[in-house]
Amino acid sequence: MAETIYLLDGSREIVFTEKDVFIERLIREKLGDDAARFVSEYIKEIKEEAEYALG
């Protein structure tokens, strides 16, 4: 099921993809490539840590 995200500028985004893909695209569009890359790498680190912790 799609989720709707309301942004501070009054716009809204509908999430149809996986959340990490959506977040990266949204950040790239609103804040640029560097910010998107930073967040994407951070999400990857969190996923790796979670996998390690769960065994």
Backbone atoms as SQL, in Angstrom:
CREATE TABLE atoms (id INTEGER PRIMARY KEY, chain TEXT, resi INTEGER, resn TEXT, atom TEXT, x REAL, y REAL, z REAL);
INSERT INTO atoms VALUES
  (1, 'A', 1, 'MET', 'N', 0.845, -1.184, 0.000),
  (2, 'A', 1, 'MET', 'CA', 0.000, 0.000, 0.000),
  (3, 'A', 1, 'MET', 'C', 0.888, 1.244, 0.000),
  (4, 'A', 2, 'ALA', 'N', 0.521, 2.221, -0.771),
  (5, 'A', 2, 'ALA', 'CA', 1.292, 3.453, -0.897),
  (6, 'A', 2, 'ALA', 'C', 1.130, 4.317, 0.355),
  (7, 'A', 3, 'GLU', 'N', 2.192, 5.037, 0.650),
  (8, 'A', 3, 'GLU', 'CA', 2.163, 5.997, 1.754),
  (9, 'A', 3, 'GLU', 'C', 2.316, 7.393, 1.161),
  (10, 'A', 4, 'THR', 'N', 1.749, 8.389, 1.833),
  (11, 'A', 4, 'THR', 'CA', 1.869, 9.773, 1.401),
  (12, 'A', 4, 'THR', 'C', 2.719, 10.528, 2.401),
  (13, 'A', 5, 'ILE', 'N', 3.693, 11.270, 1.893),
  (14, 'A', 5, 'ILE', 'CA', 4.574, 12.088, 2.711),
  (15, 'A', 5, 'ILE', 'C', 4.283, 13.549, 2.387),
  (16, 'A', 6, 'TYR', 'N', 3.965, 14.325, 3.390),
  (17, 'A', 6, 'TYR', 'CA', 3.707, 15.760, 3.206),
  (18, 'A', 6, 'TYR', 'C', 4.956, 16.529, 3.615),
  (19, 'A', 7, 'LEU', 'N', 5.459, 17.363, 2.714),
  (20, 'A', 7, 'LEU', 'CA', 6.695, 18.100, 2.943),
  (21, 'A', 7, 'LEU', 'C', 6.399, 19.514, 3.433),
  (22, 'A', 8, 'LEU', 'N', 7.404, 20.111, 4.070),
  (23, 'A', 8, 'LEU', 'CA', 7.226, 21.440, 4.646),
  (24, 'A', 8, 'LEU', 'C', 6.932, 22.520, 3.620),
  (25, 'A', 9, 'ASP', 'N', 7.344, 22.307, 2.362),
  (26, 'A', 9, 'ASP', 'CA', 7.087, 23.312, 1.334),
  (27, 'A', 9, 'ASP', 'C', 5.654, 23.243, 0.796),
  (28, 'A', 10, 'GLY', 'N', 4.832, 22.354, 1.376),
  (29, 'A', 10, 'GLY', 'CA', 3.447, 22.230, 0.960),
  (30, 'A', 10, 'GLY', 'C', 3.206, 21.149, -0.075),
  (31, 'A', 11, 'SER', 'N', 4.278, 20.581, -0.606),
  (32, 'A', 11, 'SER', 'CA', 4.118, 19.518, -1.595),
  (33, 'A', 11, 'SER', 'C', 3.935, 18.178, -0.893),
  (34, 'A', 12, 'ARG', 'N', 3.597, 17.176, -1.688),
  (35, 'A', 12, 'ARG', 'CA', 3.465, 15.841, -1.126),
  (36, 'A', 12, 'ARG', 'C', 4.065, 14.837, -2.093),
  (37, 'A', 13, 'GLU', 'N', 4.522, 13.751, -1.558),
  (38, 'A', 13, 'GLU', 'CA', 5.115, 12.671, -2.335),
  (39, 'A', 13, 'GLU', 'C', 4.403, 11.384, -1.957),
  (40, 'A', 14, 'ILE', 'N', 4.184, 10.546, -2.932),
  (41, 'A', 14, 'ILE', 'CA', 3.562, 9.252, -2.674),
  (42, 'A', 14, 'ILE', 'C', 4.626, 8.176, -2.854),
  (43, 'A', 15, 'VAL', 'N', 4.759, 7.315, -1.861),
  (44, 'A', 15, 'VAL', 'CA', 5.789, 6.287, -1.858),
  (45, 'A', 15, 'VAL', 'C', 5.224, 5.027, -2.508),
  (46, 'A', 16, 'PHE', 'N', 5.753, 4.698, -3.705),
  (47, 'A', 16, 'PHE', 'CA', 5.356, 3.480, -4.406),
  (48, 'A', 16, 'PHE', 'C', 6.482, 2.447, -4.425),
  (49, 'A', 17, 'THR', 'N', 7.706, 2.889, -4.158),
  (50, 'A', 17, 'THR', 'CA', 8.867, 2.008, -4.211),
  (51, 'A', 17, 'THR', 'C', 9.273, 1.626, -2.793),
  (52, 'A', 18, 'GLU', 'N', 10.368, 0.868, -2.692),
  (53, 'A', 18, 'GLU', 'CA', 10.907, 0.572, -1.371),
  (54, 'A', 18, 'GLU', 'C', 11.342, 1.882, -0.734),
  (55, 'A', 19, 'LYS', 'N', 11.249, 1.938, 0.584),
  (56, 'A', 19, 'LYS', 'CA', 11.484, 3.200, 1.280),
  (57, 'A', 19, 'LYS', 'C', 12.886, 3.750, 1.067),
  (58, 'A', 20, 'ASP', 'N', 13.911, 2.894, 1.058),
  (59, 'A', 20, 'ASP', 'CA', 15.262, 3.412, 0.872),
  (60, 'A', 20, 'ASP', 'C', 15.448, 4.022, -0.518),
  (61, 'A', 21, 'VAL', 'N', 14.822, 3.430, -1.531),
  (62, 'A', 21, 'VAL', 'CA', 14.878, 3.984, -2.894),
  (63, 'A', 21, 'VAL', 'C', 14.151, 5.329, -2.934),
  (64, 'A', 22, 'PHE', 'N', 12.996, 5.390, -2.309),
  (65, 'A', 22, 'PHE', 'CA', 12.218, 6.630, -2.262),
  (66, 'A', 22, 'PHE', 'C', 12.999, 7.740, -1.553),
  (67, 'A', 23, 'ILE', 'N', 13.571, 7.413, -0.401),
  (68, 'A', 23, 'ILE', 'CA', 14.309, 8.416, 0.378),
  (69, 'A', 23, 'ILE', 'C', 15.473, 8.971, -0.423),
  (70, 'A', 24, 'GLU', 'N', 16.231, 8.089, -1.074),
  (71, 'A', 24, 'GLU', 'CA', 17.366, 8.551, -1.858),
  (72, 'A', 24, 'GLU', 'C', 16.916, 9.468, -2.987),
  (73, 'A', 25, 'ARG', 'N', 15.858, 9.098, -3.703),
  (74, 'A', 25, 'ARG', 'CA', 15.357, 9.930, -4.799),
  (75, 'A', 25, 'ARG', 'C', 14.876, 11.284, -4.293),
  (76, 'A', 26, 'LEU', 'N', 14.108, 11.273, -3.210),
  (77, 'A', 26, 'LEU', 'CA', 13.571, 12.518, -2.667),
  (78, 'A', 26, 'LEU', 'C', 14.690, 13.446, -2.214),
  (79, 'A', 27, 'ILE', 'N', 15.658, 12.911, -1.513),
  (80, 'A', 27, 'ILE', 'CA', 16.775, 13.741, -1.050),
  (81, 'A', 27, 'ILE', 'C', 17.575, 14.266, -2.233),
  (82, 'A', 28, 'ARG', 'N', 17.797, 13.428, -3.245),
  (83, 'A', 28, 'ARG', 'CA', 18.536, 13.875, -4.427),
  (84, 'A', 28, 'ARG', 'C', 17.804, 15.037, -5.099),
  (85, 'A', 29, 'GLU', 'N', 16.486, 14.932, -5.228),
  (86, 'A', 29, 'GLU', 'CA', 15.706, 15.994, -5.877),
  (87, 'A', 29, 'GLU', 'C', 15.678, 17.276, -5.067),
  (88, 'A', 30, 'LYS', 'N', 15.572, 17.153, -3.737),
  (89, 'A', 30, 'LYS', 'CA', 15.403, 18.338, -2.891),
  (90, 'A', 30, 'LYS', 'C', 16.716, 18.931, -2.389),
  (91, 'A', 31, 'LEU', 'N', 17.745, 18.056, -2.161),
  (92, 'A', 31, 'LEU', 'CA', 18.976, 18.529, -1.529),
  (93, 'A', 31, 'LEU', 'C', 20.241, 18.298, -2.347),
  (94, 'A', 32, 'GLY', 'N', 20.143, 17.514, -3.414),
  (95, 'A', 32, 'GLY', 'CA', 21.298, 17.302, -4.275),
  (96, 'A', 32, 'GLY', 'C', 21.947, 15.942, -4.116),
  (97, 'A', 33, 'ASP', 'N', 22.903, 15.685, -5.028),
  (98, 'A', 33, 'ASP', 'CA', 23.562, 14.379, -5.091),
  (99, 'A', 33, 'ASP', 'C', 24.385, 14.056, -3.847),
  (100, 'A', 34, 'ASP', 'N', 25.114, 15.033, -3.318),
  (101, 'A', 34, 'ASP', 'CA', 25.959, 14.764, -2.157),
  (102, 'A', 34, 'ASP', 'C', 25.136, 14.311, -0.952),
  (103, 'A', 35, 'ALA', 'N', 24.037, 14.985, -0.701),
  (104, 'A', 35, 'ALA', 'CA', 23.179, 14.617, 0.425),
  (105, 'A', 35, 'ALA', 'C', 22.566, 13.237, 0.201),
  (106, 'A', 36, 'ALA', 'N', 22.146, 12.946, -1.022),
  (107, 'A', 36, 'ALA', 'CA', 21.556, 11.642, -1.329),
  (108, 'A', 36, 'ALA', 'C', 22.577, 10.534, -1.136),
  (109, 'A', 37, 'ARG', 'N', 23.794, 10.764, -1.585),
  (110, 'A', 37, 'ARG', 'CA', 24.855, 9.771, -1.430),
  (111, 'A', 37, 'ARG', 'C', 25.153, 9.529, 0.051),
  (112, 'A', 38, 'PHE', 'N', 25.211, 10.598, 0.829),
  (113, 'A', 38, 'PHE', 'CA', 25.471, 10.500, 2.266),
  (114, 'A', 38, 'PHE', 'C', 24.409, 9.641, 2.959),
  (115, 'A', 39, 'VAL', 'N', 23.146, 9.927, 2.683),
  (116, 'A', 39, 'VAL', 'CA', 22.049, 9.182, 3.310),
  (117, 'A', 39, 'VAL', 'C', 22.014, 7.742, 2.820),
  (118, 'A', 40, 'SER', 'N', 22.263, 7.537, 1.540),
  (119, 'A', 40, 'SER', 'CA', 22.279, 6.189, 0.984),
  (120, 'A', 40, 'SER', 'C', 23.358, 5.337, 1.643),
  (121, 'A', 41, 'GLU', 'N', 24.539, 5.894, 1.826),
  (122, 'A', 41, 'GLU', 'CA', 25.621, 5.166, 2.493),
  (123, 'A', 41, 'GLU', 'C', 25.274, 4.876, 3.952),
  (124, 'A', 42, 'TYR', 'N', 24.622, 5.820, 4.603),
  (125, 'A', 42, 'TYR', 'CA', 24.227, 5.619, 5.997),
  (126, 'A', 42, 'TYR', 'C', 23.189, 4.508, 6.116),
  (127, 'A', 43, 'ILE', 'N', 22.225, 4.483, 5.218),
  (128, 'A', 43, 'ILE', 'CA', 21.220, 3.411, 5.216),
  (129, 'A', 43, 'ILE', 'C', 21.903, 2.066, 5.013),
  (130, 'A', 44, 'LYS', 'N', 22.863, 2.010, 4.103),
  (131, 'A', 44, 'LYS', 'CA', 23.601, 0.769, 3.850),
  (132, 'A', 44, 'LYS', 'C', 24.322, 0.310, 5.115),
  (133, 'A', 45, 'GLU', 'N', 24.973, 1.236, 5.822),
  (134, 'A', 45, 'GLU', 'CA', 25.667, 0.896, 7.068),
  (135, 'A', 45, 'GLU', 'C', 24.697, 0.337, 8.102),
  (136, 'A', 46, 'ILE', 'N', 23.552, 0.957, 8.245),
  (137, 'A', 46, 'ILE', 'CA', 22.557, 0.505, 9.213),
  (138, 'A', 46, 'ILE', 'C', 22.078, -0.901, 8.866),
  (139, 'A', 47, 'LYS', 'N', 21.825, -1.159, 7.589),
  (140, 'A', 47, 'LYS', 'CA', 21.392, -2.492, 7.158),
  (141, 'A', 47, 'LYS', 'C', 22.456, -3.537, 7.464),
  (142, 'A', 48, 'GLU', 'N', 23.716, -3.212, 7.186),
  (143, 'A', 48, 'GLU', 'CA', 24.808, -4.146, 7.455),
  (144, 'A', 48, 'GLU', 'C', 24.933, -4.432, 8.942),
  (145, 'A', 49, 'GLU', 'N', 24.820, -3.398, 9.779),
  (146, 'A', 49, 'GLU', 'CA', 24.886, -3.579, 11.223),
  (147, 'A', 49, 'GLU', 'C', 23.731, -4.445, 11.727),
  (148, 'A', 50, 'ALA', 'N', 22.544, -4.240, 11.163),
  (149, 'A', 50, 'ALA', 'CA', 21.382, -5.033, 11.565),
  (150, 'A', 50, 'ALA', 'C', 21.554, -6.495, 11.184),
  (151, 'A', 51, 'GLU', 'N', 22.074, -6.753, 9.980),
  (152, 'A', 51, 'GLU', 'CA', 22.321, -8.113, 9.552),
  (153, 'A', 51, 'GLU', 'C', 23.343, -8.792, 10.441),
  (154, 'A', 52, 'TYR', 'N', 24.401, -8.065, 10.802),
  (155, 'A', 52, 'TYR', 'CA', 25.434, -8.609, 11.667),
  (156, 'A', 52, 'TYR', 'C', 24.874, -8.928, 13.057),
  (157, 'A', 53, 'ALA', 'N', 24.067, -8.014, 13.576),
  (158, 'A', 53, 'ALA', 'CA', 23.504, -8.182, 14.920),
  (159, 'A', 53, 'ALA', 'C', 22.513, -9.367, 14.967),
  (160, 'A', 54, 'LEU', 'N', 21.818, -9.589, 13.876),
  (161, 'A', 54, 'LEU', 'CA', 20.834, -10.682, 13.849),
  (162, 'A', 54, 'LEU', 'C', 21.465, -12.029, 13.529),
  (163, 'A', 55, 'GLY', 'N', 22.716, -11.994, 13.118),
  (164, 'A', 55, 'GLY', 'CA', 23.432, -13.246, 12.892),
  (165, 'A', 55, 'GLY', 'C', 23.433, -13.625, 11.514);
